[in-house]
Amino acid sequence: MPIKIEKTLTLRTVGAELVVIPLHALRMDKALTLHPTLQETCLYDFPLAYSYYRQELDLKRLKRGDVLFYERLGDCPVLMAILRGDIRRKFDLHAIIKCLKWMRDNDLHNRYTIAFPGIGCYESDRIDPKIVFRSVKRFLADGSKTVHFVMNY
């Protein structure tokens, strides 16, 4: 199926069956130092998954490229991808590709419509969104479900 570029909707509002949330591997002083829409997505839509992520973060078990996939009965599945070391660093393309490979190997692009964040759209991301889009297209475009590349994540 095609990869659709979503310019106005967010990860919360795009209506995908699976949401990919980009997070970091090192704990900072602030509770969640990410874009405001990610705070709402983590705290209101997926509070149990976010609390498990925080537990793993506190135990220092996370590193770039790790994937935390939560699938519960009655809930929308969520994939928390550890795509940078800490909030001050740029997103790591190797970690993004590792996440995309994991998604393809677990056949998620054939089971769910996916909302993938348009990493690189914000200046603080410090990565080219065209490279991220091409990577998403390379790994997930052959699936039977639509992938939404969400620019306003």
C-alpha positions as CSV (number, residue, x, y, z in Angstrom):
1,M,0.0,0.0,0.0
2,P,1.1,3.6,-0.4
3,I,2.9,5.7,2.1
4,K,0.8,8.8,2.7
5,I,2.3,12.0,3.9
6,E,0.1,13.7,6.5
7,K,0.8,17.4,6.9
8,T,-2.1,18.5,9.2
9,L,-3.0,15.5,11.4
10,T,-0.9,14.3,14.4
11,L,0.0,10.8,15.5
12,R,-3.1,11.0,17.8
13,T,-5.6,12.2,15.1
14,V,-4.5,10.3,12.0
15,G,-6.6,7.3,12.9
16,A,-3.9,4.6,12.4
17,E,-4.2,1.2,14.1
18,L,-0.5,1.3,15.3
19,V,1.2,4.5,16.5
20,V,5.1,4.7,16.5
21,I,6.4,7.1,19.2
22,P,10.0,8.3,19.0
23,L,11.7,8.4,22.4
24,H,15.2,8.6,23.9
25,A,17.3,6.2,25.9
26,L,18.7,8.4,28.6
27,R,16.7,10.0,31.5
28,M,16.7,13.8,31.7
29,D,15.6,15.9,34.6
30,K,12.3,16.8,33.0
31,A,9.5,14.2,32.9
32,L,9.0,14.3,29.2
33,T,11.0,16.7,27.1
34,L,9.4,16.2,23.8
35,H,7.1,17.9,21.4
36,P,3.7,18.8,23.1
37,T,1.7,16.4,20.9
38,L,4.0,13.5,22.0
39,Q,3.3,14.4,25.7
40,E,-0.5,14.1,25.0
41,T,0.0,10.9,23.1
42,C,2.1,9.3,25.8
43,L,0.3,10.5,28.9
44,Y,-3.3,10.3,27.7
45,D,-3.5,7.7,25.0
46,F,-0.9,5.2,26.2
47,P,-0.3,5.7,29.9
48,L,0.5,2.1,30.7
49,A,3.0,1.8,27.8
50,Y,4.6,5.1,28.8
51,S,4.9,4.0,32.4
52,Y,6.6,0.8,31.4
53,Y,9.0,2.8,29.1
54,R,9.8,5.0,32.1
55,Q,10.5,2.0,34.3
56,E,12.9,0.6,31.7
57,L,14.5,4.0,31.4
58,D,15.0,4.3,35.1
59,L,16.6,0.8,35.1
60,K,19.0,2.0,32.3
61,R,18.0,-1.0,30.1
62,L,17.4,1.0,26.9
63,K,19.7,1.9,24.1
64,R,19.4,3.4,20.7
65,G,17.6,1.1,18.3
66,D,15.5,-0.7,20.9
67,V,11.8,-1.3,20.2
68,L,9.1,-1.6,22.9
69,F,6.0,-3.0,21.3
70,Y,2.8,-3.1,23.4
71,E,-0.3,-5.0,22.1
72,R,-3.2,-5.4,24.5
73,L,-6.7,-6.6,24.0
74,G,-9.1,-3.8,23.5
75,D,-6.3,-1.2,23.2
76,C,-4.6,0.3,20.2
77,P,-1.1,-1.1,19.9
78,V,1.8,1.2,20.3
79,L,5.5,0.9,19.3
80,M,7.9,3.0,21.3
81,A,11.1,3.3,19.3
82,I,14.3,4.5,21.0
83,L,15.7,6.6,18.3
84,R,18.2,8.9,20.0
85,G,20.5,8.8,23.1
86,D,19.0,11.8,24.9
87,I,16.8,14.7,24.1
88,R,19.8,17.0,23.3
89,R,21.1,14.7,20.6
90,K,20.0,14.3,17.0
91,F,18.0,11.4,15.9
92,D,20.1,8.4,14.9
93,L,19.5,7.1,11.3
94,H,20.9,3.7,12.2
95,A,18.4,3.4,15.1
96,I,15.5,4.4,12.8
97,I,16.5,1.8,10.2
98,K,16.8,-0.8,13.0
99,C,13.3,0.0,14.1
100,L,12.0,-0.2,10.5
101,K,13.7,-3.6,10.0
102,W,12.1,-4.8,13.3
103,M,8.7,-3.7,12.1
104,R,9.1,-5.4,8.7
105,D,10.5,-8.6,10.3
106,N,7.5,-8.8,12.6
107,D,5.1,-8.1,9.7
108,L,3.5,-5.1,11.3
109,H,3.0,-3.3,7.9
110,N,0.7,-6.2,6.9
111,R,-1.3,-6.3,10.1
112,Y,-1.9,-2.6,11.0
113,T,-2.2,0.8,9.4
114,I,0.8,2.6,10.9
115,A,1.3,6.2,12.0
116,F,5.1,6.8,11.7
117,P,6.5,10.2,12.8
118,G,8.0,12.5,10.2
119,I,11.3,12.7,12.0
120,G,13.3,15.6,10.7
121,C,10.5,18.0,10.3
122,Y,11.5,20.0,13.4
123,E,14.8,21.8,13.6
124,S,15.7,20.1,16.9
125,D,15.5,16.7,15.2
126,R,18.7,17.5,13.2
127,I,18.1,14.9,10.5
128,D,16.8,15.2,7.0
129,P,13.1,14.2,6.7
130,K,13.7,13.1,3.1
131,I,16.2,10.4,4.2
132,V,13.7,9.2,6.9
133,F,10.9,9.1,4.4
134,R,12.9,7.1,1.9
135,S,13.9,4.7,4.7
136,V,10.2,4.2,5.6
137,K,9.3,3.7,2.0
138,R,12.1,1.2,1.5
139,F,11.1,-1.0,4.5
140,L,7.4,-0.6,4.8
141,A,6.0,0.2,1.3
142,D,5.5,-3.4,0.3
143,G,2.9,-4.0,3.1
144,S,-0.8,-4.5,2.5
145,K,-1.8,-1.6,4.9
146,T,-1.3,2.1,4.6
147,V,1.6,3.9,6.4
148,H,1.0,7.5,7.4
149,F,4.2,9.6,7.5
150,V,3.0,12.2,10.0
151,M,4.8,15.5,9.6
152,N,3.2,17.2,12.6
153,Y,4.0,14.5,15.1
